[in-house]
Amino acid sequence: MSPDVELAGYAELRGAGFLGVDGAPWSVQERLRPVFEAAVAERVNVEAVVEARWAQGRHNPSVINELLADSSLGPDLKGAGCDLSAPARYEEVSDYLSVERLRLDVNLPAVDLKIGRQAITWGSALVVHPTDPFPEVLALDPGKERAGVQAVRAEVPVGAHQVSALVAVGDDLSTFHADDTKFEDLPFTGAGRFTVRALEADWSAVAWGRPDGVWFGGADLRGTLGVGWWVEGGWHGAEEAPEVVVGIDYSFPVAEQLYVAAEYRYDGTGAEPEAYDWAARGGGITVPSSCAVFSAPATAEETNSAPRFTLGQHYAHGILNVRLTEELAVSTAAVVNLKDTTGILVPDVSYNLGTNAVIHLGAQVPFGEDGEFRPDPSELTASFGGLPPDKAVALADVIDGMLFDASINAWLRYSF
């Protein structure tokens, strides 16, 4: 007898407009994300999530190449053999189709096993989770899904408490086929978490590490004492520095509900404003790979290190969410660098169109001047070698054309 398969998921249409940029100031994206679940045996379930996505409008690699070609750098770059043509948006199937989850759940009396590609989230903080071995920042991107991780995870209840352990392997498995593979090159991550529930709080000890010597040890504490509270943090072994987040939240009986949360974060692995490592930030502006004439610094992805979301040390995070009616909600998330006083504000208004559809209208608004979240373009060129002053100015103009003053986003999601 074949297992019964349940189908869920959603279809989404998202549009964005970018203020203060060169090139196409708009983009549209369509996403289809079906979820398949099936019970294949007693205590054994399978979940699979496939995502198909298409996009039109602004394509940052193409815009960068166009701006470089039209700048005073263009002749030098072309003369050095740099390819400044518009790269293809879709070159491989993985550019528009992916398997985001493929997980086998085995629920035994003594242990729950989850095997395969799955979402893993550790930590109590609002924005950045120091204890998460696979960190992502989702609070500033409403509707974004956590990336899947290929892992074997075990959850073992111990009375009212719990032990969690996992071993994960990265998506790039080419290391295993190299003749000179070393242990420190293997893309493994091991992690453990022990949670004790007592005094109306969860008290968790957490540790994770990789063969390359990157490791973390710390704690994640969360409870209620009149207001909700949390303390999450510990020690980054490779950097020999601490990171800790302390926060509180509270819900007020205003309208349907008013939720307010705030936290302070100290990141000892960060730097003072004058020493920011701009190349360490993930998803940054990069020049074409064929343009080695730039002597560009290695990015976080190229050095196989985790991209940084923030570069400094002292931050304040906040979230405000008010549900005005059962259908209408207004929320705002904010991150502020307390040292250089720049930040980003993410307001969002959502309205439920019946039981299956929701529409959102929001924005991302950087604020402040000459700091982490509103950088001076000339700061972003400082780490590029081999450029005389006039060429550095030209590159700064290109980068300035890529930095938006604000983005406006609208999206409609239909769940099935």
Secondary structure, DSSP 8 states (H G I E B T S, - for coil): ----EEEEEEEEEEEEEEES-SS--EEEEEEEEEEEEEEEETTEEEEEEEEEEEEEE--HHHHHHHHHHHSTTHHHHHHTT---S---S--SGGGTEEEEEEEEEEE-SS-EEEEEEE-------SS--TT-SS----TTSTT-----EEEEEEEEEETTEEEEEEEEE-S--GGGG-TT--GGGS-EEEEEEEEEEETTEEEEEEEEE-TTS-EEEEEEEEEESSSEEEEEEEEETTTTEEEEEEEEEEEE-SSSEEEEEEEEEEETTS--GGG--GGGBTT-----TT-GGG-----TTTTT---BS--SSEEEEEEEEEE-SSSEEEEEEEEEETTT--EEEEEEEEEEETTTEEEEEEEEEEESSSSSSS--HHHHHTT--S--HHHHHHHHHHHHHHS-SEEEEEEEEEE-
